[in-house]
Amino acid sequence: MSTSVIILAAGKGTRMRSSLPKVLQPLAGRPLLGHVIETAKKLKADHIITIYGHGGDRVQQAFAQDQIEWVEQAEQLGTGHAVQMTLPVLPKAGMSLILSGDVPCVSVDTLERLLSASNETGIGLVTLTLDNAAGYGRIVRKNDQIQAIVEHKDANEEQRQIKEINTGIYCVSNAKLQQWLPQLDNNNAQGEYYLTDIVAMALKDNLSIASVQPNMAFEVEGVNDRIQLAALEREFQNFQAQQLMQQGVHLIDPKRFDLRGQLKVGQDVCIDINVIIEGDCEFGDGVQIGAGCVIKNTRIAAGTQVKPYSIFDHAIVGERAEIGPFSRLRPGAELSDEVHIGNFVEVKNTRIGTGSKANHFTYLGDAEIGIDSNIGAGTITCNYDGAFKHKTVIGNQVFIGSNSSLVAPISIGHGATVGAGSVITQNVEDGSLAFERAKQMSKANYQRPQKVKK
């Protein structure tokens, strides 16, 4: 049976106090709506229908690469009205999951269980049992069968004691949606069309209403303001931290860790406090990440140590390397095994061979460095002439003296030495010594300028 996912994403999110549409507000580095769309993809939904309204152009642009059917809700007249807008594109057969773009954490497992339960009855919903259900619509049951959903403001004193609530996540057969949605009316205090009314229609048609509960309560938490967004961020990050620790990762303090993407890990990985992982990353066995590092779309092989406050972006690091502290690997940095990159060294679009070192205050851009070479402190590959980038090639077992400038395009041969303080503008042959310095001048009895004391 085919599955459609309908996502309600038309709300303005006034309480966010933001020009950014609510569904584009970030959770774990991804828009709220992005989490829901990703879940729909994991379900292998045949159709992903997203209802947009406020800031619709920005919302559509943010997901231009995704296969989404967009439906506009020009007027926000309630959840039932929003789903009504999908009728022209909604398949006549199959089942539809109805989700909210501001409820980002619902799991694939919960939705698969809902689909399975709803296939038998034609309609189902996700409910949640809370110790304090104040403000939520209550699930009224008789003989364990759902009889009604009663909003808190309409509930009597007995109904307000009910702890089971409606989460707003539904699964309904498309045939029933085609039948029920046109029958919705707005004869209520708000003048809106409520999706919850289809429950009463199902009961009128003598249908049994299936229900499931999520594995974790935070799966069905929605976001309406900054406070809720921050609280959900912490809950989601704690969940991800727990999953990593179950895989054997040693998180020094899971409350001070952020994963904003995907992380694949080997054994005995250790991550210190305040580390941020973004995009798709992979850490091999025994990798150690120091405090305060930011690592994005990077692969780090086994045994490598990353010291505190280093920043990686689209980098590849080999085995048993030592990086940091305060190092920066930019896109295109490829480090082989046992490479040392030290404090305040920046590497961009550069391949560095096995055992080579650049331990202090160095910029290596658009370069290729062989094995067992040493790059002295303060060295710069001068790769940009103001209009174009040029390449520096440094061979094996090269020694570059401190405070050298290598003006690209240039090649330094195997075993060559560059004297400290040199500006090298011509190729250096294998085994050669190259240096370029002006003659030193000394002036006796030099009077240094003095400030005039006031």
ABEGO torsion letter per residue (X at the ends): XBBBBBBBAABAGAAAGBABBAAABBBGGBBAAAAAAAAAAAAGBABBBBBBBBGAAAAAAAAAABBBBBBBBABBAEAAAAAAAAAAABBABEBBBBBBAABAABBAAAAAAAAAAAAAAGBBBBBBBBABABGBBBBBBBGGBBABBBBAAABBAAAAABABBBAGBBBBBAAAAAAAAAABBABBAAGBBBAAAAAAAAAAAGBBBBBBBBABAAAABBBABAAAAAAAAAAAAAAAAAAAAAAGBBBABAABBBBBEBBBBBBGBBBBBGBBBBEBBBBBBGBBBBBGBBBBGBBBBBGBBBBBGBBBBGBBBBBGBBBOBGBBBBBGBBBBBGBBBBBGBBBBGBBBBBGBBBABGBBBBGBBBBBGBBBBBGBBBBABAGABBBBBBBBBGBBBBBGBBBBOBBBBBBGBBBBBGBBBABBBBBGBBBBBBBBBBBBBGBBBBBBBBX
